[in-house]
C-alpha cells in the first residue's frame, strides 16, 4: 500500500486554492491508497453542503479537484475537533480509494470543549484491502510538558482506543520532535507503537518541519513531528518526506510523509 500523512495548515497558506490543486495532482499521480490529513478546516459561517461538511471544507474541495482531474475513486471522512483562529472549524480527514467499511471519532484530550484549541479529536476509518481489514487513524496531538493537556494522557487515550483485531496505521502530526530523546516520541514507542520510518528499507532524513511554525515559536531546529506508526512490524519498502521542495513543492508549514508497504 501507499500511504501519505500531511498537516495541511489549511486556509492559513498563501495561494491556498492553487496548493489544493497541486495536492490533488500529486494524489492522482501517486495513487495513494490512504491519505491522512490534519488541520482540515472550514469556516464556521460557511454554507452546509452535506452532513457536517461545508462548502469551503478543505478535503471537500480536494475531492472535487480530484474529480475534475478525472479521479473518482476517492472517498473521505472528516470530523471537527476544535475552533481554530476564531473563525474555523478545524478537524481531521482520511481520504482513501479503498472501501470504507466503517468510521468513527473519539476525543483523547481531557477537554472535549470545541471552543478550546487544545481539545483533540481523532478520526478512524476501517478499510478493506485484498480481503484484509486495516484501521486507519488520523491524529493531531498536543505538546510534551503541557500542564493543561498532558501529552501522556492523550497518548494513553489514543492507544486505549486502537483496535486489537486489525492491522493499524496511526498517522499524523504528533507535535513531538522524534529527535528529542525522552519525550513524547519515545513515550509512544515505549507504549508499543512501531515507527514505520525506523523499519523502512529505504528512507531519507525524516525531517518534516524545517524551522519555526505555529505551536513551535522560537524553535528553529529541524523537527520530525509527522509520523506513520503501526502496532506491528510490517514490511516497509520506503519512507520518504514529500512536499519539502526537494521532493515536490512545499504546500504547508509541515512537509508530508509517504510510505510504501508490501
Buried (B, 14 or more C-beta within 10 A) or exposed (E): BBBBBBBBBBBBBEEBEEBBBBBBBBBBEBEBBBBBBBBBBBBEEBEEEEEEBBEBBBBBBBBEBBEEBEBEEBBBBBBBBBBBEEEBBBBBBBBBBBEBEEBEBBBBBBBBEBEBBBBBBBBBBBBEBEEEBBBBBBBBBBBBEBEEBBBEBBBBBBBEBBBEEBBBBBBBBBBBBBBBEEBBBEBBBEBEBBBBBBBBEEBBEBBBBBEBBEBBEEEEEEBBBBBBBBBEEBEBEBBBBBBBEEEBEBBBBBBBBBBBBE
